[in-house]
Amino acid sequence: MSSNISQSSTFIALTLTLVASLSALPATAQDDAKLVQVDGKYVAIDPQPIDKALFSENLWGMSIATFRTALPKHQFSWLSSAKTGLRAPDGTLTLLGYALGETNVRERDGEISSVNINLFNKGDHDPLNKQGFDSLVNEWKGRLSTHFPTRALDDENTALVDTNSWTWTSDATKFTLEASYNKGSNTAEFVRISLSPRNARPSRGETANRSSLRQNTTQLDNGDIIINGIPMVDQGAKGYCVNATIERVMRYYGRDIDQNELAQLFKSDRNGTSPNEMYDALKGTVGELNTRTLVLYEYPRNITEKTTSYRDYELGMRDYLRDVKRYNRAAKKADVKDDFPDSMRGGVYLPTYGFRSQADWEVFCESMADDTKFSLFQSKIGEYIDQGIPVCWALQLGLFKEGDGNQAAGGHMRLIVGYNSKTKEIIYSDSWGAGHEKKRVSMLEAFCASDLVVVLPPTR
């Protein structure tokens, strides 16, 4: 799925939408909820009950590997090769006889630490009006109240966004039903069930101390410098690449926050997220998340600032047009297309993605190799990876070759988790589950495809 980008005098980058490509999944997997990925293969199954596993008194003492042996074989797949998280896609499990949405189980310190069950979210499901939303919430309140002898209690809101929460307890577990309806936008956001140990205090965790993160970075014999221990999140088929990427960073820092909360916070829809909304929302949560939001690189400049200032617009356009002129000169020497518009006269410009996709990619990269922006890009990535801080990387897909399959196109966000100065590469990860933990591309190509590079370092 590609962003809708057309030739216009509007400063396109200001409203760029980051969209996760559906081409990463087989078409059949997008169309059939009863197909689930298991170890890289798609298996046809029927929804299976998970009641026995979730109502077990031993749930919180077991490892995630032991937990998986008690489950139907094909419903859950590992989130990554680390095998500390399991995911069952929408429509593959039931609880109390009713179908569930995406379900995630995670492990910490060798034991199950959380279970999160989606009953509805605006990214995966058709929209619900207020009546339908209230009906779904009341149905599940009734089902849980019928099952548990304890009375439902209103629970403390620990989410990033306003929710209504009710909790029931078994001998071992708290079952918390959480529902969020955004009155401002009149949007049903999500309904979910979160499981936690019965005696646990309501908490979403605490943000790690910045100084403690450095120990997570390792240098390998081949020259790779890489951050270990970053949890995987699978965004599924929805355009939640930004939300899933930020969730991964927050979970790495110790915060139990999910992409559906972030989708509400960032005003995302199933097609993607505006960088402006993400940037503004993160700046507004410094006190809650104990993280700062630092822009390391943006192309053109000012795409993360909402402005009607002609001066800011002009600065961004000049930044872009300098690169077009630089490319045209190199292209002329290489005897390839060299007549891209490089002046602000006339009022019509080729958008940055349109230019980069139509230019000779090798010549464009070579023309940018000695740009001071590229030097800064390299140094900043190295600086933060060395500190154990992953880098959020928004780029345009389809500009450089990836794998052997069809090339996806459009805006996307990834996580840079390492680099190699010897091979001049970055190591990155996509929020698409197992098999996407560690990939690599040349540092120069990564720079030339970039739209926005952001880090979220802890404040302390």
N, C-alpha and C positions, 0 to 999 in steps of 0.2 A: 504494500500500500504506500503510495507516495503522497507527499504533501501537495496541496493545490497551489502551485506557484506559476504565475504568469508574468509576461513582460509588462512592466508598469512603471510609472514615475514614482509610485509609492515606495517608501523605503521598506522593501519586502522583509528584511531580516527582523524588523521590529515586531512583526506579527507571526513569525515563524512558528509552526506547530511541530512538535516532536512526536512522530508517529512510529510505533513499532510495526515492522513489516510482518504480515501474515504469511509471507512466502517461506518463512523458516519452518512452517509446519506443513505436512502433506494436506492436500485439499480435503481428502476424506476425513482427516482428523478434525478439521474445522466444522464439518457439516454433520458429523454423527457423534452425539454425546456418549454413545456406548463404545466408542473406540478409545482406548487408553494406551499411553506409551509405557512400555515396560522394557528397560534395558535397550532403548533405541528402536524398538519395534512396536507397531501398533496392533493391539489385540482386541478382538470383538468380545464383549462381555455383557452380562446383565447386572444391574445394580444389586449389591449384596449388603446385608445388615452388618453394622459395626457395634451394635448394642453391647454384646458380650465383652468386647475389649474395653469400651469406654466405661462400663459400669463395674469393672474389676476392682477389687479392693487393693490389688497389687500394682495398679497402673503407675504410680509415681516411684516405685522402687526398681522398675525394670529398665533395661537398656532398650534403645530404639530397635536394635536388631531382634531382640526377644519379642518385642511388641509386634514386629512385622510377621513373625511366625504364627501369631494368633489371628492373623487377618486373612481374608480371601486373597489368593495369590496374586491376582492381576489388577486389583483395584489401586494399590499404592505402588509408586515407583520412587526411587531415590532422587532427591533433589540434586545431588552432586556425588562425585566419587568419594567425598569425605564420609558419606553415609551417616550424617547427623541430622538429616531431615527427610521426611516422606511427604509426598503429595498425591492426593487422589483427585482427578478432575471432576468437574461439574457433572452430576447425574450418574455417578458410579457407585454411590453408597446410600444406605438408608439408615435412619435412626427412628425408633418407635414406629416403624412401618412407613415412614415418609421419606421422600427423596431429599438428598442434601446437595448443596453446591460444592465448590472446591473445598477440600479439607487438607489442612497441613498439620503435621506432627513434628516437633523438634526436640532435640536432645541437648542437654548441657551437663558437662562433668560426668558423662557416662550414664545418665538417667533421663527419662522423659521429663521435659521441662514445660511443654505447652502443647495444647491441642486447640486448633481454631477451625471452626466449621462455618462456612458461608451458607446462609439460607437465601440471601439475595444480595447482589451488588449491582450498581448501575452500569458497570463495565461489561459484565457477562450476561446480563438478563435484560429482557424488555422492560421499559419504564413502568413504574407503578404510580398511580395517582394516590392521593392521601387516603382514600377509602380502601384501596387495595393494599397499601402499606399497613394501615391499622389492622386490616383483616388478617394479614400474614402474621403480624406480631401477636395478635390475640389468639390465633390458632396455636402458635407455639407456646404461648403462656399456658394455654389450656392443656396441651399435651404434656408439658413438663410438670404442671401442677397435679395432673392425674397420676403421673408416674411416681412422684416423690411424696413421701408422707409429710415432709416439712413444708411450711408455708413460704411462698415466695417473698423475698425481702427486697425492697429498693436498695440498689447497690451504689457505691461511690463511683462517680465518673472518672476513669483514669485515662480515657482516650484523649487524643489531641483535639478532637472536635466534640461538640455537645451531643451526648447520647442519653437515652433512657435505658436503665439497666435493672434487671431483676435476677436474683440469685436463689438457687435451690441447692441443697447439700445432700450428698449420700454419706456413707461412713468415711469415705476417703476423699471425695471430690466435691468442689464447688462447680456448678454449672451456671454460667452467667449468660443470660440472653441480653444482647446489646442491639439497640435500634437507633438509627440516625436519620432524621428527616430534616432537610435544609429548608427552613421556612422562608429564608430570604430569596432563594431561587425556586421555591416550590418543587423541590426535587427529593425523591426517595433515594438515599445514599447507600445504606447497607443495613442488613439484619444478619447477625451472626451469633454463634454460641462459642464461648471461650471456656475451656476447662483449666482448672488450677487445683493444687492440693487444698484440702478443706481448711487447714489452719494457716494458709498463706495470707499475708496482708495484701489488700488491693494495691497493685504496683505494676508499672510498665518498665521497671528497671531504672538504673542510674547511668548517666553518660560516663564513659571511662575517662580517667585522667589522661591528659595528652602525653605526659611523660611516660606512661606505661605502654603506649602503643608502639614505641620504637623497637621494643623487643620482638615484635611480630614480623619484622623485616629480616629476611635471610638472604645472604649472597651465596649462590651456588657455584660449583666449579666451572660451569660454562659461561660464567659472567652475569647470569640473571640475578637481578636484585628484585625480590618479590615479597609481597605481604601475604602472610599465612593467616588462615582462620576467618576469612570473610564469608559469611553465610551466603548460600545461593537462594534466590527467590525466582520463581517461575511466574512471569506475568500472564501466561496463557495466551489466548488469541487476541486479547484486547490491547489497545494502544497505550498501555500503562508502563512503557519503558522508563519514563522519568520517575514515576511513583515506586516501581520495583527497584530501581537503582538506589534511590534515596533510602528505601526500606533496608536494603542490604547494608548501607553505611551505618544506619541507626542500630541495626541488630549487631553489627560488628562492634559498635560502641557499647553494647549492652542494653539497648532500649527495645522493648517488645512492641514495636509499632508496625502496622501493616499497610499495604499499598492502598487499601480502600479508604482508610483514614486520610492518607496523603492525597488521594484523588479528590476528596471533598475539600481538603485544605487548599489544594492547588487549582481547584475549579476545573479539573480534568473531565473529559468525557471519554467514551470508548475509542475515539479516534486519536486522542493525544492530549498534550499539555502545552500551554503557552509558557515559554521561558520567563516572560514577564510575571505571570501569576506565580510560578514556582519561586522566583527570586524574591518577590515581595512577601510571599507567605513565609519563606524561610527566615527572612530578615525580621519578621514579626514574632518568631518563635524562639528567639535567642534565650530568653529566660526559661522557657519550658524545656527546650532540648539541650541547653547549655552548649550550643555550637554557634560558630560564626559562619557567614556565607561570604566567601572570597572568590571573586572572578579573576582567574589567571589569564584568560584569553577569550576574546569575543570577536567575531568576524561577521560583518564590519563592526566597528566600535559602536557602543551605546545600545546594543540590542536588548540589554537587560534593564534599560531605563525607559519608563513611560514618559515621553516628552513630545511636545509640539514645537520645541525650539528648532528654528531653522539652523542655528549654529551647530547643534548636536547632530542634526541630520546631515549637514554639510561635512562635518568631521568624519562621519561614517562613510559617506560617499567618496570622499577624497582618499580615505584609506583603501577602499575597494578599487577605485579607478587607478591609483598608483600601481596596484598589482596587475591590472589589465594592461597598462602601458608596458610594464616590465615584461609581461608575457608576450605582448605583440612584438617587442624587439627580439626576444629569443625565438619566437615562432618564425619570424622573417628569416633569421639566419638558418633555421632548421628546414625552411621551405615547407611549412605547414600553415594552416589557416591562421592569419594574423590581422584580421580586420574587425576585431571586436570593438564596440563603442567605448572610447576611453576619455570622453569629455562630458561635462555637465551641461553642455549646450543642447538645446532641442527638447529637453525635459523627458526623454524616454530612455530608460536604461535596461540592459539585460540583467535580470536578477543574478545574485551570486551563484546560486546553484545552476542556473541556466548557462552561465559562463563556464563554470568549472566542468560541467558535464559535456559541453560542446568543444572545449579546448582540448588540445592534445595533452593527455594527462602527464605523460613523461616529461614533455617540454615544460608544462606548468610547474611541476615539482622541481625540476632543475632550475627554473627561473627564480624559485623562492628559497633555494638552498642557502643563499648568503644573506637573506633578509634578517634584520635584527630581531624581528618578531619571532622567527624560528629559533634563534638562539635563546631568547627568553622562554619560549615554550619548553624547550629541552631542559633548561636549568630549573624551571619551576616544577616540572614533573619529577625530576630527580630529587629536588628539595623535599617534597612532600612524601614521596614514596619512601625515602630514607627515614622519615619520621614515623612511618607506619600509618600514614593517612592516605586512603585511596582517593582517586581523582575521578570526578564525574565528567564524562566526555560526551558532548553532544556533537553529532557530525551528520553529514549527508552520505547515506549508503549509495552504493553503485558506482562510486568514483574510482575505487581500486578493486582488484580481483580478490574475492574471498571464496575459498573452497572450489569444489567442482560443480556445484549446482547452479540454478538460475540466480542471477544477481538481483537482490532486492534493491529498491530505490526509495528515497524519502528520508525525512528527518528521523533520527534515532538517538537514544542515549545509552551509553555503555559505561563500564567502570574500568579505569586503568588501575591495574593491580601490581605492575612492575615495569622494569625497563632493563635494557642491556646496552651498556655504552660501547662494548666491543662490536656487537653486530648492528648497533644503531637502530634498535627496535624498541617498541613498547609492547608490554604484555597486557592484554585486556580481557574482559569477561562480559558476556551478554546475560541478561536476565531471562534465559530460556531453558533453565534446568540443566540436567546432567549432559555432559559433552560440550558445554559452553563455558567451562570454568577458566580455561587458559588458552588464549590464542595470541598470535603476534603479527605485527605489521611494522614496516619501516617507520621510524620516527618522522621522517620527512613526509611520507604519504599521510600519516595520521594528522600531522599539522595542516597539510593542504586540504584535507577533507573536513576540518573542524569548523564548527559554528560557535561553540561555547564550551569553556573548560572551567569547572567550578570545584572548589574544595570546601568541606564543612568541618574545619578543625574544632575540637572541643575548646571551650573558653578557659579551661583551667588545666 
